[in-house]
């Protein structure tokens, strides 16, 4: 009996040694989820690929893992084998260490709470202000439609001016946010995802402000490549 316990312990120990922890562990807990598959995804060569997955047969916290050199955008996808699955992919900035994602089955995307990723915290701070800009854009769109219905040319011209001004403020805020966070991969990420159509001089401002580590990250190198393409 004693020998059997010893053998089982050695087998467990060897099994744990053969599967070392990767750079990032994502602890995912989905309340009320009884059955489904969770996938950890990242973007490679413009395509979303799976880097880890786990089947869930009961409500429990599970761990998804991946190696990575620098923080970058990942996704947690929930597949319940239902054709009407919507909003079933949670985006987050992953980085080395433990990250916790807690959410619910019914509000998988909207109720997701992500902790343990300083990069995600920076991105959340950016999104909080951007939502205010987006709300202003919706208000201006409603005012524009009302002016059209009333055929009020003065109001239309005013709303167009306000919309153009808001767009400029939104761009400048994003540029300033990127520069102020030049030691984070959020800087080149915003340049690529939100500012790809602005003047090259603004993108150069972000690129030259990046720390050496960020410049050598995936998004930093992609921004450098994009700027090189603009010169040709």
N, C-alpha and C positions, 0 to 999 in steps of 0.2 A: 504493500500500500504506500509505504514511504517512498519507495523507488518510483512508483507511478506518479506521485505528486511532484517529485523532483523532475521527472521527464517532462511533465506538462509545463512546469515552470520554465524549463530550458527551451521548450518549443515556443512558448509565448515570448521569451526573451529574444530568441533568434528572429521571430517574426517581427518584433518591434524594431530590431536592428536592421532588418532588410528593407524596411519602409521608413526611412528617415523623414522627419518633418521638412517641408519645403519652406521657402522664404516667407510666404504669407499663408496664414490660416484664417479662413472666413467661417465664423460660427454663425449658422443660420437657424433661426427658430421661427416657424410659421404656425401661429396659433390656429387650432381647429383643422389643420391639415392632417388627414388620416392616411392618404395614399397619393403618391405622385413621385416624380423625379425632379431633382434640383440639379441644374447645370451651372458651372462656373465658366464664363465665356470672356474672351478678349478679342480685340480686332487685330488681325494680321493680314497684311497685303490687301486692305480694303474689304476684308471679309470677316464676319464673326465666326470664330472657331471655339469649340469646346475644349477646355483644358482639364476639367475634372467634373465628375458627376456622382450622384448617389441616389439610390432608390429609398423612399421613405414608406414604411408600412404602418406607421403609427405617429402620433404627435410627439415629436422629440427634437432636440437640438442636434444638428449634424455639422460636420466640418468639411469644407471644401478647401483645396490647397493649390498653390501655384508658385513657381519660381519667377522672379522678376528682378531686373537690374535697377530700375527706377520706378517711382509711382506712375501708374497709368490707369486709364479707364477700363473697368471690368463690368460685367453684368452677371446677375444671378437670375436665371430663367427657371420658371416653374412650369412643368409639363404634367398635366393631369389626364392626358389622352382625351381631351374634349375639344371639339371643333370650335366652340364658342369662347375659348380662352382669349381674353383681352387684358391689356395692362399687366402682363405676366412676366415682365422683364425689368429688374431693378438695376439702374446704372449706379456705379460708385467708383471712387478713386481708390484703387488698391495700393498697398505698399507693404514693405516687410513688417512682420509682426502679426498680432492677433486683431482681427476686425470682427465686430459683432453686428449682425443685421437681424433685427426683430421686426416682425410684421404679422399681419393676419391674413387668413385665406380670402376673405371677401374684399379686402382693400390691400391687396398684395403690394401694389406700387405706391399708392397714395399714403399708406400708413407706415411705410418702411422707416425704421429708425436705425441710422448707421452711426456706430461709435468706434473709436480706435484708429481712425485715419485722419491725421492732421491735414492732409491734402484735401480730403473731402470737406473738412470744416472751412477751409479757405474758399472752396468752390461754392459751398452753401452760402457763405457771406456774399459772394458775387451774385448768386441767383436771387437772394433776398431783395437786393436793390433792383435787379433786372425785372423782377415781377412788378415793381412799382412803375418802371418805364412801360412795361407791357400794358398795364392797366390804363396809363395815360394814353397810350396809343388807341386802345379800345374806346376810350371816352371821345377822343378826337375823331375816330371813325364814325361814331354815332352822331356827333355834331355835324360832320361832313354830309352824312346821308340826310339829316334833317334839313340842312341848307339846300341840298339838291331838290328835295321835295318842295321846299318853299321858293325855289328858284331865286335864291338870294345870292347874287354874285359877290357882294361885299363879304358876306359870311364865308362863302366858299374860299375866297382869296385869303381871308384871315386864318381859316383852319389849315389851309395848305402851308402857310408860313409857319404856323405853330408846329405842324407835323414835321416840316423840314428842320426846324430848330430842335425839336425833340430827338430826331434821328441823329443830329450832330452831337447833342449832349450824351446820347447813349453810346456813341462811338468813342467819344473822348473819355467817358467814364471807364469804358472797357480797357482802353489803352492805358490810362492812369492806374487802373487796378492791376493790370499785368506788370507794369513797370514797378509798382510798389510791392509786388510779390515776385520779384525777379529771381529769388532764390527757391521758387517753387515751379514745378512743371506746369502749374496752372497758367503761367505766363505764356509759354509757347502754345499751349493747348488753346487758349482763348484767341491767340493770333491766328491760328489755323481754322478754328471752328466758327469764330464770330467776326473775324476781321479780314478774311481772305480777299474781300473786294475793295478794301480801302486803299489809300495811296501807299506806295512802297515806303515812303519816308516814315510813316507811322509804324509800319512793321519793322523797319530798321531800328527805330527807337526801342522797340521791345527786344529785338534780337541783341542789340549792343548792351542792353541792361542785364541780360541773363548772366547768372553766375556760371562759372566753368562747369560745375557739376550738372546744372540744368541744361547747358548748351550741349553736353554729351549725352543727355537723355534721349529717348526715342523722339519725343515731341520737339526737343531742341534741334536735333539733327534734321527732322522733317521740315522745320521752319527754315533752317539754313539752306536746305535743298530747294525749297519753294522760292526763296529770295534769289537764289542763283538762277532759277528758271525764268524769273521775271526780268533778269538782266539780259537774257539771251533773246 
